[in-house]
């Protein structure tokens, strides 16, 4: 396991993966990490997850989100609005779950990429159709996390993004 500060500082958007499967145990750990995220109300978190390994399905989604095509596994985060306590802030709950998943991937020695889906309704509907969601009124595809072992040159590594000029105290 990697130290937490190292996880935070080295997590990168990994866009290319080795042709190597991710084991089910690691996928489950990533899903559990997503479900441990803070939500708007305990017990009313909107997240649900669709794990996608099928190459044909990945290729279909890749026509909409190209980075999905060559990933060993992708997880579609879906907001179930009926489960959400606050119906208008589901994106915040989903974002927290997504970030937890990205960090757990690094912890496991994997790479991951947050592929945005929401809020573009047309894209949400197209991806929803591919995975069996016919109506995005209550089931909203939010993002796709691709996961795999980073290809050469795509490893998680430190890149200093700190910029003190972006910090303000008390007022802008």
N, C-alpha and C positions, 0 to 999 in steps of 0.2 A: 504494500500500500504506500501511496505517496503522501507526503505531508500536505496539509490543507493549503498553506500559503503557496506551495509549489504548484498545486492544482490550479489555484486562482491565477497565478502569474504565467503559467505555461499553456493554458487552454487556448487553442486557436481554432479557427474555422477550417476543418480538414475537408478538402474538396476532391481528393483522389485517394483511393484505397487499394491495398493489395487484394488480389483475388484469393481471399482466405475467409472462410466462414467465421462468424461470431457465435460462440457457444450459447446455448439456451440459458445456462446459469447466469452468464454475464448480462444477457438481455433482461432476465428477470430482475437482477440487481438494479439495472438502469430504470426499469419500470417502477420498482419500489422506491427508488430515489425520487422519481417524479411525483409519486403519491405522498411523499413526506413533505412536499412544499407547503408553505403557508397558503391558506385559502381565505376567502372572505368570511366564511363561517364554518367552524368545525363540523364535519359531517355533511356539509352541503357543497363540497367542492365539485365543480362541473366536469372534471376531466375523465375521459375514457381514452383508451389507446388501441390502435390497430397495428399489430406487428406484421410487417410485410417482408417476406423473403423470396416469394415467387418472382423469377426473373421477368416473366411476361408482364406481370402487374407492375413491377418496378419500371419496366420500359414504357408502359402506357402512361404512368405518372410522369416519367421522364420527358414525355412529349410536352408536358406543361411546366415541369420543374426539372430541367436537364440534369442537374447534379444528382438526382435520385437514381438514374439509370444504372450506373455501375457500382452502386453501394451494395455490400453484402446483405445489409438489412436496413429497413427504414421503419420508423414508427410514426404513424400519423396520430397527432394529438387532436382529439375531437371534444368540443365543449358540448355537454348535454345540458341545455339551458333549463330543462325541467328540474334538474337536480340542483341548480345554482340557487343560492339564497338571494343574492343580489343579481338580478337579471341583466343589469347594464354594465357590470364590471368584470364579466367573465374573462376578458382578454388579460386582465392582470393576474388572475388565478392561473390561467394557462401559461403565461409567460414565466411565472415562478416555477411551475412544474417543468417546463422546457429547460430552464437554466439548471435546475437540479440534475436533470438527465445528462446534460452536456458535461457537467462537472464530474458526475459519476463515471462517465465514459473515460475521462482522463485518468481518474483514480484506478480504473481497471486496465490502463495501458492501451486504450483505444482512442480513436479520433472520432469526432462527430461534427455535424454541420446543422445549423438551424436554418431550414428552408421555409421562408414565410409563405403562408397561404392566405390567411385572413389579413385584412378585411375585404379583399376583392371578391365580391359575391360570385362573379362568373367563374373565377378560378376555384373558389370553394365548392361551387356546384359541380364543376367538371371532375374535380378530384373525388368529391363525395360519390358521384355516380360510379366511378371506377371501383370503389370499395363497398358499394351497396347502400349508400345513403342517398335516397331518392329525393329527399326534401331537407333543405338546410335551415328550415325555420327553427327547429329545436336541437338539431345535431349539426354543429358548425365545425367543419374542418379548420383547425387553427394553424398548425405548422407540421412540418415533416422533419424529424430528426434522422439523418442518415448516420450510420455507425459502421465502423470497420477499423482494420489495422491500417494506419497511415502509409501511403505509398512513399517511396524514397523522395526526400525533399519536402515532404508534407508533414513532418513530425510536429507534435506539440512542442513549442519552444517559447522562451521568454522574448517578448517584444515590449519595450518600455513605452507605454501609452500615457504615462502620467504627465499632466500639464497643469502646473500650479495656477496659471492664469485663468483656468476655468473654475476656480474655487472662489466663492463669495461668502462673506459672513454677514449675517443679519439682513442685508439688502443687496440687490443686484447693483 
